[in-house]
Amino acid sequence: MTAGQFRREITGEAMLERWMAELVRPHLTALRTLRPLALKAGMPARSPSVRTATTLPPSVRDRRAAWQTRAR
């Protein structure tokens, strides 16, 4: 299949249907029970909104734009 054929034959709607058929519908039961943000046994009980200076990017910690170099 050439690039031109692909663009003519494959629409956004067709790609969405293929994605749903191949990746979502076969795993629907598991996806419905998925809780990615839930705490599990052994995980630290730390609120995601609580951030310490060690977890902040240096630019945020130094109150500067990310593209600016650090003052030495």
Backbone torsions as a table, in degrees:
resi	resn	phi	psi	omega
1	MET	NA	130.5	178.9
2	THR	-85.8	169.6	179.3
3	ALA	-62.4	-41.1	178.9
4	GLY	-63.2	-43.0	177.6
5	GLN	-62.6	-41.8	179.6
6	PHE	-59.3	-47.6	-178.2
7	ARG	-64.2	-35.6	179.4
8	ARG	-74.2	-38.4	-172.0
9	GLU	-91.4	-30.9	-175.0
10	ILE	-102.8	110.7	179.1
11	THR	-98.8	169.3	176.6
12	GLY	-60.8	-39.1	179.1
13	GLU	-64.4	-41.0	178.8
14	ALA	-65.9	-39.4	179.7
15	MET	-67.7	-39.4	177.7
16	LEU	-63.1	-43.7	179.3
17	GLU	-62.8	-41.7	178.7
18	ARG	-63.9	-43.1	179.5
19	TRP	-61.4	-44.8	178.9
20	MET	-63.3	-43.2	-176.7
21	ALA	-68.4	-37.1	-174.9
22	GLU	-92.9	-32.2	-172.1
23	LEU	-113.0	-28.2	-174.4
24	VAL	-100.5	-58.7	-173.9
25	ARG	-57.7	-40.2	179.1
26	PRO	-63.9	-21.9	-175.1
27	HIS	-116.7	20.2	-173.9
28	LEU	-58.8	-40.6	-179.6
29	THR	-62.3	-45.9	179.5
30	ALA	-67.0	-39.8	-179.9
31	LEU	-65.2	-32.9	179.3
32	ARG	-69.2	-26.8	179.5
33	THR	-94.5	-5.3	-178.2
34	LEU	-66.7	127.7	176.5
35	ARG	-130.9	81.4	-172.5
36	PRO	-65.9	-22.0	-178.1
37	LEU	-101.2	3.1	-179.6
38	ALA	-76.6	142.4	175.7
39	LEU	-74.2	140.0	177.8
40	LYS	-118.6	164.8	-179.8
41	ALA	-55.0	132.9	178.1
42	GLY	90.9	-10.0	179.0
43	MET	-84.9	144.2	178.5
44	PRO	-67.9	137.3	-179.5
45	ALA	-86.9	71.2	-179.3
46	ARG	-116.4	132.2	-179.5
47	SER	-66.3	134.8	178.9
48	PRO	-65.9	-20.2	179.7
49	SER	-80.7	-14.3	178.8
50	VAL	-88.8	111.9	-179.6
51	ARG	-120.5	139.3	178.2
52	THR	-101.7	168.8	-179.0
53	ALA	-60.9	-27.1	-178.6
54	THR	-76.7	-19.6	179.8
55	THR	-96.6	-10.1	178.9
56	LEU	-80.5	144.2	174.2
57	PRO	-62.4	149.3	-177.9
58	PRO	-55.4	-37.5	-178.3
59	SER	-65.2	-36.2	178.8
60	VAL	-72.8	-43.1	-179.9
61	ARG	-61.6	-36.6	-178.9
62	ASP	-89.6	1.0	-179.4
63	ARG	54.1	55.2	178.2
64	ARG	-140.6	162.9	176.1
65	ALA	-67.7	147.5	-175.9
66	ALA	-62.2	-30.0	-178.0
67	TRP	-79.1	-14.6	179.2
68	GLN	-79.5	145.4	177.9
69	THR	-79.8	155.0	179.8
70	ARG	-72.2	140.4	174.5
71	ALA	-72.4	135.4	-178.0
72	ARG	-96.2	NA	NA
